[in-house]
Amino acid sequence: MKEFLQLVLSSLSFGSVYAITALGMVIVFKASGVVNFAYGSYGTLIAMVFATVYARLGGVLAWIICIAAALVAGSGSERLLLRRAERSRWDVPLVVTLGLFLGLEGLMGMIWGYYPRHIPQAAGAHVYKFGGYTTTSNELLLIGAAVGITVLVGLVYEKTFLGAGMRAVAADRDTAALMGIPSRRFIAGAWAVGIAITGVGAVLAAPMLGLTPTMLDNVVLFAFAGSVIGGFGSLLGCLAGSFIVGIVSNLTAGYASADLQLTIVFGLLVAVLYVRPAGIFGKKEFVRG
Amino acid sequence: MTRLARFGRQINGSVASIDVLALLIVLFVVGWLLRANVSSLAIVSTGVIYGLAVASLDLLVGYAGQLSVGQAGLFAVGAYATAISEHHFALPLPVELLFAGAVTALAGLILGAASLRLKGHYFTLVTLGFGLAVPQLALNLSGLTGGYTGLETLPAQLGGLSFATPWADYNFSLVIVAGCLVILERLLRTSSGRAIMSVRDSELASAAYGVNVFSTKIRVFLISSFFTGIAGDLFAHFNNLVSPSSFGFTISLFFLAAVVVGGSGARRTTLAGSLVGALALAYLQQRTASLGGVSEFVLGVAVIAVALLFKAGLWSLVDLAGSGVMHAVRSFRRRGRGSPAPATSDLAIALPLSRTEKSSNA
């Protein structure tokens, strides 16, 4: 029982990484309707930039530069690439993001190589023990960041004019444009913010995962599974689903084998999609025209 | 319909799968020229075997409009079926090919049943999960699959004939791939083939015309995975080893990239594009194996470029060159005979083509 609880406790930090990644993905999906398979590669790229700048210029500048890079990469990809595919069939943008996935990963492999790189722990490496259970400051920071960012994004969506505009663009881009909402700018903005959130998650998670070009490949799949299980498009569902996936995958690794994590999680995903196609917290999906 | 195929119709009155056959003849000659150079022949061999897997994926992605990213998983099932059958019960070669195809079709049926009720990116997601799960299962069922080290396989053998040398194995693969591609090409020109494409273009409209959408999709899955399984069988004999590292997620993406870059069925009606894409993939993979990341980068950029700008893919270039040669031959012969050029109506061909072009753009 104690082993079980320790596994659940340590899975919360993984769940948080999945939640932060999924959140970025959902923000982009809500605004543009594009599922970005290249998400992990963007996040890893940001973490790579952080590690490189940190080694030369220190922490504060590294954060500023990596967030700026994330905003530019996000809005730039939307403006230069995805926008060209927005009137095509649904699978064209998907193929473009798969191409981005391959391209970015190859680029990182060419620049930084495939050996893990050093990246500092953002919250230091303190270990806390209570009642026989252990956790670290970095894990706590991750959990805090996941919950904090979800709440913040939720508040922006529900309470501000910006969020109302976002929801309007998601519901019907053309009508929103007729109402005077600059849809295109909103979509590019959503990409920028989405990539930045994933980038922050990647920087925080990199010491735990090991910084290589393929660091977030599995994370993105878990995040995907988590957000679909929770209900793609729902922020609360995204958070809950990610934690569920984190717990399930960690228990699989603890009791069976780390090699079976993806298989079990995807089995769970297929089962949930059959029983509740919209996910646990999702509303019935509307068809985008 | 491509220029070459149109020319084929003119010369023998029926659309033979002339694009594919012409390409395979060229490949035979290329292989013959390279037969002394083992590493170059290995590239072409890999390309031809991948070609069948990529063409099967094209059937699913380009013709039926189901964006699957789990192809390496099915390819792996075919290869493992071959290796396992070889270790436990030696089957004669034709039976073994059919066995690999049938086992993979069964796996495809399971995947199809799990994923086809879902639409769009949800479907893609489930195929992705399948592609990841197969190598992981192969790692864990080590009693059957040999785990991390995998299973060794023997060269293909038919009666007293052994395809042990690279050149013999290449010919064996080429013949099987040619047969499969011709069957696939033929299939696409039957009413089932047209039903497949109509489901891609509009499920609602094809249902209104009496096409059973779900059973058509399941059928495509079965056919596509059957031929993928045969490609897996060829790969097992070619590689002499079946291990999880040959079937990772990147390979699934590479196969999809080959479909897109070669020129997918959404843009034309020939599988030759897949073969060209697969050859390009095999070449890149082999040449940049020691340079980490280069093949991923090049393929990624190529996929984006083809998806957004250069939509017809590599095959259109080959086709253009090929039709140039054909045209020269034809005008030379015509001059020799002194007869006027046959009046061909491009309208009948151009009209439906331009319509599908539009609907796949919409």
Interface residues (C-beta under 8 A of the other chain):
Chain A: V35 L81 R84 A85 S88 R89 W90 D91 V92 L94 V95 V96 L98 G99 L100 F101 L102 G103 L104 E105 G106 L107 M108 G109 M110 G113 Y114 P213 D217 L221 F224 A225 V228 S257 D259 L260 L262 T263 V265 F266 G267 L269 V270 L273 Y274 P277
Chain B: V61 G65 L67 V69 A114 S115 R117 L118 G120 H121 Y122 T124 L125 V126 L128 G129 F130 L132 A133 Q136 L137 L139 N140 F249 T250 L253 L256 A257 V260 L291 G292 G293 V294 S295 E296 F297 V298 L299 G300 V301 A302 V303 I304 A307 L308 S360 N361 A362
